[in-house]
């Protein structure tokens, strides 16, 4: 009798779902069930109308003051109102304002390009990459190294004129923010006039150039030469500083991930983001950017909903042992200065990413 051979069938591989990814799905369902992803269009229309009234008031003051150095107060007020309108452009760009994607897109484009003097198409590409890869080396444009460096590896080998700045860059950081507005406008012009892909180039280009010419034309037409230069300088400096001081606390000084990081979406967004305490006053002052963790987890959530989401997310992170960072505004600035100085002094020393071992490389 010939023995029959039996062949064991290979066992099917059971793929276990990632518990963190699964838990994010549960978090998203809970947030949606609480109604926190609903639009608050009325809030944004009311805020926009209020800001435009303030804008009109500043230009009325400009006309009434005439040849007076008090015009510099008007210039500062214009910088502040332009920043607040830029926050609205940011929120429309994230589809937080209207149900219609097209309405959000054009609102953001007109606000950013026509009032702030920043190309929306340029910002959209840059900011989209940041949200997808916050604080990830070579992928997040917000930590791209130019005059300043944002992680120790980039400080190695810096010498010459950059060495002095790099070693003390934390102290230079906030004064340099006064130049941010000028930098944003320069990058916008270079982008819309460049050869890259620019959505609605022939809409953005004339609006952008008209906006950037309008302020100098008004200043030099109605003010003496020196006062006109001062007016333009104050407006740009206040705008740049306010914008930079609002965005800087969000990620600077938080863990930087290696470029080959495979951290899941939830961990990547929470670990690299910092919230700023201060309640509704801070919500207005920073345009909702103070709820950075929730903004990165739910980028299309309207500003008025973020404070409720923060309570849910904070509890969720505590339950799942995920570090959730929140500080005061002044504490965040101190952290940013200290971190940048430490990065600048790290040249020549070894560097291990603080979260690479746990969340970075496989």
C-alpha positions as CSV (number, residue, x, y, z in Angstrom):
1,X,0.0,0.0,0.0
2,X,1.5,3.3,-1.0
3,X,1.5,5.9,1.7
4,X,-0.4,9.1,0.8
5,X,1.5,12.3,1.2
6,X,-0.3,15.1,2.9
7,X,0.7,18.8,2.4
8,X,-0.2,21.3,5.0
9,X,-1.9,24.4,3.7
10,X,0.0,27.5,4.8
11,X,-1.8,29.4,7.5
12,X,-3.3,32.7,6.3
13,X,-1.4,35.7,7.6
14,X,-3.6,37.8,9.9
15,X,-2.8,41.5,9.6
16,X,-3.4,43.2,12.9
17,X,-4.6,46.8,12.6
18,X,-2.3,49.5,13.9
19,X,-3.9,50.3,17.3
20,X,-2.9,54.0,17.1
21,X,-4.3,54.4,13.6
22,X,-7.5,52.6,14.7
23,X,-7.7,54.9,17.8
24,X,-7.5,58.0,15.6
25,X,-10.5,56.7,13.6
26,X,-12.4,56.5,16.9
27,X,-11.3,60.0,17.8
28,X,-12.4,61.4,14.5
29,X,-15.8,59.7,14.8
30,X,-16.2,61.1,18.3
31,X,-15.3,64.6,17.2
32,X,-17.7,64.4,14.2
33,X,-20.5,63.0,16.4
34,X,-20.1,66.0,18.7
35,X,-20.7,68.3,15.7
36,X,-17.3,69.8,15.9
37,X,-16.7,69.5,12.1
38,X,-19.7,71.6,11.2
39,X,-19.1,74.9,9.4
40,X,-19.4,78.2,11.3
41,X,-19.8,80.5,8.3
42,X,-21.7,83.1,10.3
43,X,-18.7,83.5,12.7
44,X,-16.3,84.1,9.8
45,X,-18.5,86.5,7.9
46,X,-19.0,88.6,11.1
47,X,-15.2,88.5,11.8
48,X,-14.5,89.5,8.2
49,X,-16.9,92.4,8.3
50,X,-15.5,93.6,11.6
51,X,-11.9,93.5,10.2
52,X,-12.9,95.3,7.1
53,X,-14.5,98.1,9.2
54,X,-11.2,98.4,11.1
55,X,-9.3,98.4,7.8
56,X,-11.5,101.2,6.5
57,X,-11.0,103.1,9.8
58,X,-7.2,102.9,9.5
59,X,-7.3,104.4,6.0
60,X,-9.7,107.1,7.2
61,X,-7.2,107.9,9.9
62,X,-4.5,108.0,7.3
63,X,-6.4,110.6,5.3
64,X,-7.3,112.7,8.4
65,X,-3.8,112.8,9.9
66,X,-2.0,114.0,6.8
67,X,1.7,115.0,7.3
68,X,2.2,113.6,10.8
69,X,4.5,111.1,12.4
70,X,1.4,109.6,14.1
71,X,1.0,108.0,10.7
72,X,3.3,105.3,12.0
73,X,0.6,104.2,14.4
74,X,-1.7,103.9,11.4
75,X,1.0,101.8,9.7
76,X,1.2,99.5,12.7
77,X,-2.6,99.2,12.8
78,X,-2.5,98.2,9.1
79,X,0.1,95.5,9.9
80,X,-2.1,94.1,12.6
81,X,-5.3,94.1,10.6
82,X,-3.5,92.5,7.6
83,X,-2.3,89.7,9.9
84,X,-5.8,89.1,11.2
85,X,-7.1,88.9,7.6
86,X,-4.2,86.5,6.8
87,X,-5.5,84.2,9.6
88,X,-8.8,84.2,7.8
89,X,-7.1,83.4,4.5
90,X,-5.3,80.5,6.3
91,X,-8.6,79.2,7.5
92,X,-10.4,79.5,4.2
93,X,-7.4,77.7,2.6
94,X,-8.1,74.8,5.0
95,X,-11.7,74.8,3.9
96,X,-12.9,75.8,7.4
97,X,-15.2,78.7,6.3
98,X,-17.6,77.5,3.6
99,X,-19.0,74.2,2.6
100,X,-18.0,74.8,-1.0
101,X,-14.4,74.1,-1.8
102,X,-14.4,76.7,-4.6
103,X,-15.8,79.4,-2.3
104,X,-13.0,78.6,0.3
105,X,-10.4,78.6,-2.4
106,X,-11.2,81.9,-4.0
107,X,-11.8,83.6,-0.6
108,X,-8.4,82.5,0.5
109,X,-6.8,83.6,-2.8
110,X,-8.4,87.1,-2.7
111,X,-7.5,87.7,1.0
112,X,-4.0,86.4,0.8
113,X,-3.0,87.9,-2.5
114,X,-5.1,91.1,-2.5
115,X,-4.8,92.2,1.1
116,X,-1.7,90.4,2.6
117,X,0.3,90.6,-0.6
118,X,1.2,86.9,-0.5
119,X,0.7,84.4,-3.4
120,X,-2.0,82.0,-2.4
121,X,-0.8,79.3,-4.8
122,X,2.7,79.6,-3.3
123,X,1.4,79.4,0.2
124,X,-0.9,76.5,-0.6
125,X,2.0,74.3,-1.9
126,X,4.3,75.2,1.0
127,X,1.7,74.9,3.8
128,X,0.3,71.7,2.4
129,X,3.8,70.1,2.6
130,X,4.1,71.3,6.2
131,X,0.8,69.8,7.2
132,X,1.7,66.4,5.6
133,X,5.2,66.3,7.2
134,X,5.4,68.7,10.2
135,X,9.0,68.9,11.5
136,X,10.2,66.2,9.2
137,X,13.7,66.9,7.8
138,X,13.8,67.6,4.0
139,X,10.0,67.4,3.8
140,X,8.7,70.3,5.9
141,X,9.5,73.6,4.2
142,X,9.0,75.4,7.5
143,X,12.3,73.9,8.8
144,X,14.2,74.4,5.6
145,X,17.6,75.9,6.6
146,X,18.6,79.3,5.2
147,X,20.0,82.0,7.5
148,X,18.7,80.0,10.5
149,X,19.0,76.3,11.1
150,X,16.3,74.3,12.8
151,X,18.0,71.0,13.7
152,X,21.5,70.2,14.9
153,X,22.6,68.2,11.9
154,X,22.3,71.3,9.7
155,X,24.5,73.4,12.1
156,X,27.5,71.2,11.5
157,X,30.1,72.8,9.3
158,X,28.7,76.3,9.4
159,X,31.5,78.8,9.3
160,X,32.3,82.3,8.1
161,X,29.6,84.9,8.3
162,X,26.9,82.4,9.2
163,X,28.8,81.0,12.2
164,X,28.3,84.0,14.4
165,X,24.6,84.1,13.6
166,X,24.1,80.4,14.0
167,X,25.7,80.2,17.4
168,X,23.3,83.0,18.7
169,X,20.4,82.4,16.4
170,X,17.9,82.1,19.2
171,X,18.5,85.7,20.2
172,X,18.3,86.9,16.6
173,X,15.1,84.9,15.8
174,X,12.5,87.4,17.0
175,X,14.2,90.6,15.7
176,X,14.5,88.8,12.3
177,X,10.8,88.3,12.2
178,X,10.4,92.0,11.3
179,X,11.8,91.0,7.9
180,X,9.4,88.1,7.4
181,X,6.8,90.1,5.7
182,X,9.3,91.3,3.1
183,X,10.6,87.7,2.7
184,X,7.0,86.4,2.1
185,X,6.3,89.0,-0.5
186,X,9.6,88.4,-2.3
187,X,9.0,84.6,-2.4
188,X,5.5,85.2,-3.7
189,X,6.7,87.4,-6.6
190,X,9.5,85.0,-7.5
191,X,6.9,82.1,-7.5
192,X,4.2,83.7,-9.6
193,X,6.8,85.0,-12.1
194,X,8.7,81.7,-12.2
195,X,8.4,78.8,-14.5
196,X,6.7,76.4,-12.0
197,X,3.1,75.4,-11.9
198,X,1.0,78.3,-10.6
199,X,-2.7,77.8,-10.3
200,X,-4.6,80.8,-11.7
201,X,-1.3,82.6,-12.4
202,X,-3.0,85.3,-14.6
203,X,-5.4,86.1,-11.8
204,X,-2.8,86.1,-9.0
205,X,0.0,88.0,-10.7
206,X,-1.9,91.3,-11.5
207,X,-3.6,91.3,-8.1
208,X,-0.3,90.6,-6.3
209,X,1.6,93.3,-8.1
210,X,-1.2,95.8,-7.7
211,X,-1.3,95.1,-4.0
212,X,2.4,95.4,-3.5
213,X,2.5,98.7,-5.5
214,X,-0.6,100.2,-3.8
215,X,1.0,100.9,-0.4
216,X,4.2,102.6,-1.7
217,X,2.1,104.7,-4.2
218,X,-0.2,105.9,-1.4
219,X,2.6,106.5,1.0
220,X,4.8,108.5,-1.4
221,X,1.9,110.4,-2.8
222,X,0.5,111.7,0.5
223,X,3.5,111.7,2.9
224,X,7.0,113.3,2.8
225,X,9.8,111.1,1.6
226,X,11.3,110.0,4.9
227,X,7.9,109.5,6.5
228,X,6.7,107.5,3.5
229,X,9.7,105.1,3.9
230,X,9.1,104.9,7.6
231,X,5.4,104.2,7.1
232,X,6.1,101.3,4.7
233,X,8.8,99.9,6.9
234,X,6.6,99.9,10.0
235,X,3.7,98.2,8.2
236,X,5.9,95.5,6.8
237,X,7.8,95.0,10.1
238,X,4.6,94.8,12.2
239,X,3.0,92.4,9.8
240,X,6.0,90.1,9.6
241,X,6.6,90.1,13.4
242,X,3.0,89.4,14.2
243,X,2.8,86.6,11.6
244,X,6.0,85.0,12.7
245,X,5.3,85.4,16.4
246,X,2.0,83.6,15.9
247,X,3.4,80.7,13.9
248,X,6.7,80.2,15.7
249,X,5.3,78.7,19.0
250,X,3.5,76.0,17.1
251,X,6.4,73.6,16.2
252,X,9.8,75.3,16.9
253,X,11.4,73.4,19.7
254,X,9.3,70.4,19.3
255,X,10.8,67.0,18.2
256,X,12.2,67.0,14.7
257,X,11.7,63.7,12.8
258,X,14.2,62.2,10.4
259,X,13.4,62.3,6.7
260,X,12.8,58.6,6.5
261,X,10.4,58.7,9.5
262,X,7.4,56.3,9.4
263,X,5.6,57.8,12.3
264,X,1.8,57.3,11.9
265,X,-0.4,60.4,11.2
266,X,-1.6,60.7,14.8
267,X,1.8,60.5,16.5
268,X,3.4,62.7,13.8
269,X,0.9,65.5,14.3
270,X,0.6,65.5,18.1
271,X,4.3,64.9,18.9
272,X,5.5,67.8,16.7
273,X,2.8,70.4,17.7
274,X,2.5,72.7,20.7
275,X,-0.7,74.3,22.0
276,X,-0.7,77.8,23.6
277,X,-3.0,78.3,26.7
278,X,-5.0,81.5,27.1
279,X,-8.5,80.7,26.2
280,X,-10.7,82.7,23.8
281,X,-8.5,85.8,24.0
282,X,-5.6,83.7,22.6
283,X,-7.9,82.2,20.0
284,X,-8.5,85.7,18.6
285,X,-4.9,87.0,19.1
286,X,-3.4,84.0,17.3
287,X,-6.2,83.3,14.9
288,X,-6.8,79.8,16.3
289,X,-3.2,78.8,15.7
290,X,-2.9,78.4,19.5
291,X,-4.9,75.1,19.2
292,X,-2.2,73.7,16.9
293,X,-2.6,70.0,18.0
294,X,-6.3,70.0,17.1
295,X,-5.7,72.1,14.0
296,X,-3.2,69.5,12.7
297,X,-5.5,66.6,13.6
298,X,-8.6,68.2,12.1
299,X,-7.3,70.9,9.6
300,X,-10.8,71.8,8.3
301,X,-12.3,72.4,11.8
302,X,-13.6,75.9,12.3
303,X,-11.9,78.1,14.8
304,X,-14.8,78.3,17.3
305,X,-14.9,74.5,17.6
306,X,-11.2,74.0,18.4
307,X,-11.5,74.7,22.2
308,X,-14.0,71.9,22.6
309,X,-12.0,69.6,20.5
310,X,-8.9,70.3,22.7
311,X,-10.7,68.9,25.7
312,X,-11.5,65.7,23.8
313,X,-8.0,65.3,22.3
314,X,-6.3,66.0,25.6
315,X,-8.3,63.3,27.3
316,X,-7.7,60.9,24.4
317,X,-3.9,61.5,24.5
318,X,-3.8,60.9,28.3
319,X,-5.7,57.6,27.8
320,X,-3.3,56.4,25.1
321,X,-0.1,57.8,26.7
322,X,0.6,60.2,23.9
323,X,2.5,63.3,25.0
324,X,0.3,66.4,24.6
325,X,2.1,69.7,24.9
326,X,0.6,73.0,26.0
327,X,2.4,76.1,27.4
328,X,1.8,79.8,27.9
329,X,2.8,82.1,25.0
330,X,5.8,83.5,26.9
331,X,7.0,80.0,27.9
332,X,6.8,78.9,24.2
333,X,8.9,81.9,23.2
334,X,11.5,81.0,25.8
335,X,11.5,77.4,24.6
336,X,12.0,78.5,21.0
337,X,14.9,80.8,21.8
338,X,16.6,78.1,24.0
339,X,16.1,75.4,21.4
340,X,17.5,77.5,18.5
341,X,20.6,78.5,20.6
342,X,21.2,74.8,21.4
343,X,20.9,73.9,17.8
344,X,23.4,76.6,16.9
345,X,25.9,75.4,19.4
346,X,25.5,71.7,18.3
347,X,28.0,72.0,15.5
348,X,30.6,69.2,15.7
349,X,28.6,67.2,18.2
350,X,26.7,64.0,17.5
351,X,23.0,64.2,17.2
352,X,20.2,61.7,17.8
353,X,16.7,62.6,16.9
354,X,14.7,62.6,20.2
355,X,11.9,60.6,18.8
356,X,13.6,58.7,16.0
357,X,14.1,55.5,18.0
358,X,10.5,55.3,19.1
359,X,8.6,56.8,16.1
360,X,11.0,57.2,13.2
361,X,12.9,54.4,11.6
362,X,11.6,50.9,11.3
